[in-house]
Amino acid sequence: MASNPSALNTYLKKFTRLRQGVTKYGKAPHKPVLLLSFIELFEKREITDNMVYISPELVALFKETFALLVRTAHTSDFSLPFYHLTAEGFWTVRTKVGTALNVHIKSINTLNEVVDYGCFADDLYSLLTNTESRNILKTVLLDHYFPNTKSEYLKTKQGGYIQNLQSYLLNESPAGYALALTDTDEEELFIRGGLFKKLVPQVYNHTCCISGMRLVSNHGFSMIDACHIVPFSLSKDDKINNGLALCPNLHRAFDRGLISVDERLTVLVSDAIAEDTTNNYALRHLKRKPLTLPFGAKHYPEAGNLAWHRQHVFKG
């Protein structure tokens, strides 16, 4: 049964009376798209408490939902509805300590730097955790704002974009993915960068491929970084085989050319360093050590990328 019928009636009215900015293309569809994206996260049980963080998965879901439902020339700007939904009275954005949120934030990266999380009014959160009331709210959003595209949306909305993108980054699919990368698509770059940081440690079992360090806290935090072999700013390559899982000190050493990896996938250490070799953590102790590789050759670091690092970064 739907929880709290009185609250459900209240939100059915609120959801059909969202304040939408008026543009030359008509009323802005961003708020209902964002609400549908939130609802899908509830359906997938990816929202388990009343704290919604800006994640690559959420932004990708928003872009996919927008592409499926919106047929006008509006652009799928995530930052606008995430902020402006606060005007509806049932959504609050909590900022990080020492930061302030304002109407002029129009960049996903700036928004992510400022925002800690968003949360719903308690009665709405309760409705969204209930399957029946959540389905009713979802239906009214689709019927009211997207009557002409809801049928196709319901047929095709299987989360394909984020799964296709992950398969592409994991080098598991030769095909491209639904939305092509452009240098100016900041949201797409945010999604891909976030997935790279998540997927590289995963395929290496959250273990530094050089030191063997593995530390995962009870809160799910890992001390292992995803390190680009060829910097993304140069390569625009965030596939898994342009990455290594490294602990923070070795990540820094790799980026500065103090260590590299040879053709046999063993560690090279620069001769241009001075260090105390009696220290157990001296870089020289790692010389010729083989990498601990992920399962499956498709996830191995790409030979051409390693060769680029040896030629352009390593201080041999």
Buried (B, 14 or more C-beta within 10 A) or exposed (E): EBBBEEBBEBBBEBBEEBEBEEEEEEBBBBBBBBBBBBBBBBBEEEBEEBEBEBBBBBBBBBBBBBBBBBEEEBEBBBBBBBBBBBEBEBBEBEEEEEEEBEEEBEBBBBBBEBBBBBBBBEBBBBBBBBEEBBEBBBEBBBEBBBEEBBEEBEEEBEBEBBBBBBBBBBBEBEEEBBBEBEEEBBBBBBBBBBBBBBBBBBBBBBBBBBBEBBEBEEEEEBBBBBBBBBBBEEBBBBBBBBBBBBBEBBBBBBBEBBBBBEEEBBBBBBEEBEEEEEEEEBBEBBEEBEBBBBEEEEBBBBEEBBBBBBEEBBEE
